[in-house]
Amino acid sequence: MPIDWAPLVQYLRSHERPLLMTHIRPDADGLGSQLGLYHALLELGKKPRVAIASKLPPRYEFLDPGRKVVEDFRLSTAGNFADRDCVLVMDTGTFNQLGEFGEFLKANPIPRAVLDHHRTQDDLGGERYVDIASESCGRLSYELIRQLGVTPNPIAANHLFMAVATDTGWFRHPNASPETFSLAAELVRLGANPTELYERLYEAAPLARLKLTGVAIDRLKLHARGRIAYTEILLADYAQTGAVPGDTEELINYPRSVEGVEVALVFIEQPGNGTKVSFRSKSLDVSRIAERFGGGGHKLASGARTDKPLATTRQDVLQAIEAALA
């Protein structure tokens, strides 16, 4: 459903010190949406700040050398953000994707709003501006910037292009529409550099990430007569390969690429005996299944995190998907 931008535009125009927040384990769509809007708000004379409630994955450090813009949010240092007069949560609308910042929102009356394109939503206590037909939050950030009367500068355009390109699998996924390519062309016209972005994101992997990829490929298994493919990453794999949790982001592409597979899964062991699950599908609505395990997302791309061990989670998720396919 198209968004009525007027209330959100008024919300941002009436506040001087917004805090732009995205989900934990941020991806290129969340970060690109934040950073694109950040630069637009600067042009309006606002004093925005950008924060994340988990570590910045190493593959995105090039976006903010020296960490001069993207700040870490922790409950123990929440007082550092006491000067903020409003919050805009981007690329998520659920508490379980906000980490410690979710607890901060629950305990503080600061005005807040959500800008997102995922179907799964919680009531975060503010207005929600959600368009599940949008291929990326980057598009919504771009449209909001235009509604604010700002033309993205080359830096903002580069961030927004990254957001749109990555959330469409570099324009390969079914969510890439003619309008997606039109937006990409406009962002390039405004100064985005697709070649440099692609090289940074996909052709500059540290050896440790490639070793972790090898572990994931070696563990690939088929289930349900080849209709489901899955792999898994254990905590011990990070020490053995030198990789970090952020290096798991693209692993879902490998089970998804196996011939004949309809649903792909990656199970990732978490500290505290929990499990993170990534879902990808070619037709099945995996967001409904992800919601049963405390997660959610898009119809064909979702995630969840359980408090159960990996083996138990794997068994439960495989049973749920096999039943749905049947």
C-alpha positions as CSV (number, residue, x, y, z in Angstrom):
1,M,0.0,0.0,0.0
2,P,1.4,3.4,-0.9
3,I,2.6,5.5,2.0
4,D,1.0,8.8,2.9
5,W,4.3,10.7,3.4
6,A,2.8,13.9,4.8
7,P,2.7,12.9,8.5
8,L,6.3,11.5,8.5
9,V,7.6,14.5,6.7
10,Q,6.0,16.7,9.4
11,Y,7.4,14.4,12.1
12,L,11.0,14.9,10.8
13,R,10.6,18.6,10.1
14,S,9.3,19.2,13.6
15,H,12.2,17.5,15.3
16,E,15.8,18.8,15.2
17,R,17.8,15.8,16.6
18,P,16.5,12.5,15.2
19,L,18.1,9.2,15.9
20,L,18.1,6.8,12.9
21,M,18.1,3.2,14.0
22,T,18.0,-0.1,12.2
23,H,18.0,-3.8,13.1
24,I,20.8,-5.7,14.9
25,R,23.3,-7.4,12.6
26,P,22.6,-4.6,10.1
27,D,22.7,-5.4,6.4
28,A,23.3,-3.1,3.4
29,D,19.6,-2.2,3.1
30,G,19.3,-1.0,6.7
31,L,22.6,0.8,6.7
32,G,22.1,2.3,3.3
33,S,18.7,3.6,4.2
34,Q,20.0,5.2,7.4
35,L,23.0,6.8,5.9
36,G,21.1,8.1,2.8
37,L,18.5,9.8,5.0
38,Y,21.3,11.0,7.4
39,H,22.9,13.1,4.6
40,A,19.5,14.4,3.5
41,L,18.7,15.6,7.0
42,L,22.0,17.3,7.3
43,E,21.1,19.3,4.2
44,L,18.0,20.4,6.0
45,G,20.0,21.8,8.9
46,K,19.0,18.9,11.2
47,K,21.4,17.2,13.6
48,P,20.7,13.5,13.0
49,R,22.7,10.6,14.5
50,V,22.9,7.0,13.2
51,A,23.1,4.1,15.5
52,I,23.1,0.3,15.6
53,A,22.5,-2.0,18.6
54,S,25.1,-4.6,17.6
55,K,28.5,-4.7,16.0
56,L,29.1,-3.3,12.5
57,P,30.0,-6.2,10.2
58,P,33.5,-5.8,8.9
59,R,32.3,-5.9,5.3
60,Y,30.5,-2.6,5.9
61,E,33.3,-0.7,7.6
62,F,34.2,1.0,4.3
63,L,30.9,2.9,4.6
64,D,32.1,4.8,7.6
65,P,35.9,4.8,7.9
66,G,36.9,5.6,11.5
67,R,33.3,5.2,12.6
68,K,32.6,8.9,12.6
69,V,28.9,8.5,11.8
70,V,27.6,5.0,12.7
71,E,27.5,4.8,16.5
72,D,27.1,1.8,18.8
73,F,24.0,1.7,21.1
74,R,24.1,-0.2,24.4
75,L,21.8,0.2,27.4
76,S,24.9,0.9,29.5
77,T,25.7,3.9,27.3
78,A,22.1,5.0,26.5
79,G,22.7,8.3,28.3
80,N,25.0,9.2,25.3
81,F,21.8,9.6,23.3
82,A,19.8,11.6,25.8
83,D,20.0,14.6,23.5
84,R,17.8,12.9,20.8
85,D,14.3,14.3,20.4
86,C,12.8,11.5,18.3
87,V,13.6,8.1,16.7
88,L,13.0,6.7,13.3
89,V,13.4,2.9,13.1
90,M,14.3,1.8,9.6
91,D,14.1,-1.6,7.9
92,T,12.5,-3.4,10.8
93,G,9.4,-3.0,13.0
94,T,9.9,-5.7,15.6
95,F,11.4,-5.6,19.1
96,N,13.4,-8.8,18.6
97,Q,15.3,-7.1,15.8
98,L,16.3,-4.1,17.9
99,G,18.4,-5.8,20.6
100,E,19.0,-3.6,23.6
101,F,17.5,-0.6,21.8
102,G,14.2,-2.3,22.0
103,E,14.4,-2.3,25.8
104,F,15.3,1.3,25.7
105,L,12.2,2.1,23.6
106,K,10.0,0.2,26.0
107,A,11.3,2.2,29.0
108,N,11.4,5.7,27.4
109,P,8.6,8.0,26.1
110,I,10.7,9.4,23.3
111,P,8.6,9.9,20.1
112,R,9.2,7.2,17.5
113,A,8.2,6.1,14.1
114,V,8.9,3.1,11.8
115,L,9.8,3.1,8.1
116,D,9.9,-0.5,6.8
117,H,8.9,-2.9,4.0
118,H,8.6,-6.1,6.0
119,R,5.2,-7.7,6.7
120,T,6.0,-8.7,10.2
121,Q,5.4,-5.8,12.6
122,D,5.2,-5.2,16.4
123,D,3.6,-2.1,18.0
124,L,6.7,-0.1,18.8
125,G,4.5,2.7,20.2
126,G,4.6,5.1,17.2
127,E,3.3,5.6,13.7
128,R,4.2,2.9,11.2
129,Y,5.0,3.7,7.6
130,V,5.2,0.3,5.9
131,D,5.0,-0.7,2.3
132,I,5.5,-4.4,1.8
133,A,5.4,-4.0,-2.0
134,S,8.6,-2.0,-1.9
135,E,11.7,-4.1,-2.9
136,S,13.8,-2.4,-0.2
137,C,13.8,0.1,2.6
138,G,16.3,2.0,0.5
139,R,13.5,2.9,-1.9
140,L,11.4,4.1,1.0
141,S,14.3,6.2,2.3
142,Y,14.7,7.7,-1.2
143,E,11.0,8.5,-1.5
144,L,11.1,10.1,2.0
145,I,14.1,12.2,1.1
146,R,12.3,13.5,-2.0
147,Q,9.2,14.3,0.0
148,L,11.4,16.3,2.3
149,G,12.3,18.4,-0.7
150,V,15.9,17.2,-0.9
151,T,17.9,15.8,-3.9
152,P,20.2,13.1,-2.7
153,N,23.9,14.1,-3.0
154,P,26.4,11.6,-4.5
155,I,27.2,10.2,-1.1
156,A,23.5,9.6,-0.2
157,A,22.8,8.2,-3.7
158,N,25.6,5.7,-3.3
159,H,24.2,4.5,0.0
160,L,20.7,4.2,-1.4
161,F,21.9,2.4,-4.5
162,M,23.6,-0.1,-2.2
163,A,20.4,-0.6,-0.3
164,V,18.3,-1.3,-3.4
165,A,20.8,-3.4,-5.2
166,T,21.6,-5.7,-2.3
167,D,18.0,-6.3,-1.2
168,T,17.2,-7.4,-4.8
169,G,20.2,-9.7,-5.0
170,W,21.9,-7.2,-7.3
171,F,18.6,-7.0,-9.3
172,R,18.3,-10.8,-9.7
173,H,15.4,-11.5,-7.3
174,P,11.7,-11.5,-8.2
175,N,11.3,-8.2,-6.2
176,A,13.3,-6.3,-8.8
177,S,10.6,-4.6,-10.9
178,P,10.9,-2.1,-13.8
179,E,10.5,0.6,-11.2
180,T,13.6,-0.8,-9.4
181,F,15.7,-0.4,-12.5
182,S,14.4,3.2,-13.0
183,L,15.3,4.0,-9.4
184,A,18.8,2.5,-9.9
185,A,19.3,4.6,-13.0
186,E,18.3,7.7,-11.2
187,L,20.7,7.0,-8.3
188,V,23.5,6.5,-10.7
189,R,22.6,9.8,-12.4
190,L,22.9,11.4,-9.0
191,G,26.4,9.9,-8.4
192,A,26.1,6.3,-7.2
193,N,29.0,4.1,-8.2
194,P,27.8,0.5,-8.8
195,T,31.2,-0.8,-9.8
196,E,33.0,0.3,-6.7
197,L,30.1,-0.9,-4.5
198,Y,30.1,-4.3,-6.0
199,E,33.8,-4.7,-5.7
200,R,33.7,-3.6,-2.0
201,L,30.8,-5.9,-1.1
202,Y,31.4,-9.0,-3.2
203,E,35.0,-9.0,-4.5
204,A,37.0,-8.0,-1.4
205,A,36.3,-10.9,1.0
206,P,38.9,-11.6,3.7
207,L,40.3,-15.1,3.6
208,A,38.5,-16.0,6.9
209,R,35.1,-15.3,5.3
210,L,36.0,-17.6,2.4
211,K,37.1,-20.3,4.8
212,L,33.8,-20.0,6.6
213,T,32.0,-20.3,3.3
214,G,33.9,-23.5,2.6
215,V,32.7,-24.9,6.0
216,A,29.1,-24.0,5.1
217,I,29.3,-25.6,1.6
218,D,30.9,-28.8,3.1
219,R,27.9,-29.2,5.4
220,L,25.2,-28.7,2.8
221,K,22.5,-31.3,3.1
222,L,19.2,-32.0,1.3
223,H,15.9,-32.9,2.9
224,A,12.4,-33.7,1.8
225,R,13.5,-35.4,-1.4
226,G,15.7,-32.5,-2.4
227,R,13.1,-29.8,-1.9
228,I,14.9,-28.4,1.1
229,A,18.6,-27.6,1.4
230,Y,20.3,-26.4,4.6
231,T,23.6,-25.9,6.2
232,E,24.8,-24.8,9.6
233,I,27.5,-22.8,11.4
234,L,28.7,-23.6,14.9
235,L,30.3,-21.1,17.3
236,A,33.5,-23.1,17.1
237,D,33.7,-22.4,13.4
238,Y,34.6,-18.7,14.0
239,A,37.7,-19.5,16.0
240,Q,38.8,-22.2,13.5
241,T,38.4,-20.0,10.4
242,G,39.1,-16.6,11.9
243,A,35.7,-15.4,10.6
244,V,33.2,-13.3,12.6
245,P,29.4,-13.7,12.8
246,G,28.8,-11.0,10.1
247,D,30.6,-13.2,7.6
248,T,27.5,-15.5,7.6
249,E,25.3,-12.9,5.7
250,E,25.6,-14.4,2.2
251,L,25.8,-18.1,3.1
252,I,22.1,-18.6,2.4
253,N,22.8,-18.2,-1.3
254,Y,24.6,-21.6,-1.4
255,P,21.7,-23.9,-0.3
256,R,19.4,-21.7,-2.4
257,S,21.4,-22.3,-5.5
258,V,21.2,-26.1,-5.4
259,E,19.1,-27.5,-8.3
260,G,15.6,-28.4,-7.5
261,V,15.6,-26.8,-4.0
262,E,12.4,-24.9,-3.1
263,V,13.4,-23.7,0.4
264,A,16.9,-22.9,1.7
265,L,18.0,-22.6,5.3
266,V,21.0,-21.7,7.3
267,F,21.2,-22.5,11.0
268,I,23.7,-20.5,13.0
269,E,24.5,-21.4,16.6
270,Q,24.3,-18.4,19.0
271,P,25.9,-17.7,22.4
272,G,23.7,-18.8,25.2
273,N,22.5,-22.0,23.4
274,G,20.2,-20.3,21.0
275,T,20.0,-20.5,17.2
276,K,19.5,-18.0,14.4
277,V,17.7,-19.3,11.2
278,S,17.8,-17.7,7.8
279,F,15.0,-18.7,5.4
280,R,14.8,-18.3,1.6
281,S,12.1,-19.7,-0.7
282,K,11.2,-19.7,-4.4
283,S,7.4,-19.9,-3.7
284,L,6.5,-20.9,-0.1
285,D,5.6,-18.1,2.3
286,V,8.4,-18.6,4.8
287,S,7.5,-15.5,6.8
288,R,4.6,-17.4,8.3
289,I,6.9,-20.2,9.4
290,A,9.6,-17.8,10.7
291,E,6.9,-16.1,12.8
292,R,6.2,-19.4,14.6
293,F,9.9,-19.3,15.7
294,G,9.9,-15.7,16.9
295,G,10.9,-14.1,13.7
296,G,9.4,-12.9,10.4
297,G,10.2,-10.9,7.3
298,H,9.2,-11.2,3.7
299,K,7.3,-14.0,2.0
300,L,10.4,-15.4,0.3
301,A,13.1,-14.1,2.6
302,S,12.8,-14.2,6.4
303,G,14.7,-14.9,9.6
304,A,14.2,-16.1,13.2
305,R,16.0,-16.6,16.4
306,T,15.2,-19.3,18.9
307,D,16.4,-20.0,22.4
308,K,16.8,-23.7,21.7
309,P,19.9,-25.6,20.7
310,L,20.8,-25.8,17.0
311,A,19.9,-29.5,16.7
312,T,16.5,-29.0,18.2
313,T,15.8,-25.9,16.2
314,R,16.8,-27.7,13.0
315,Q,14.5,-30.6,13.6
316,D,11.5,-28.3,14.4
317,V,12.1,-26.0,11.5
318,L,12.6,-28.8,9.0
319,Q,9.4,-30.5,10.2
320,A,7.4,-27.2,9.9
321,I,8.7,-26.6,6.3
322,E,8.2,-30.1,5.2
323,A,4.6,-30.0,6.4
324,A,4.0,-26.6,4.6
325,L,5.4,-28.0,1.4
326,A,3.1,-31.0,1.6
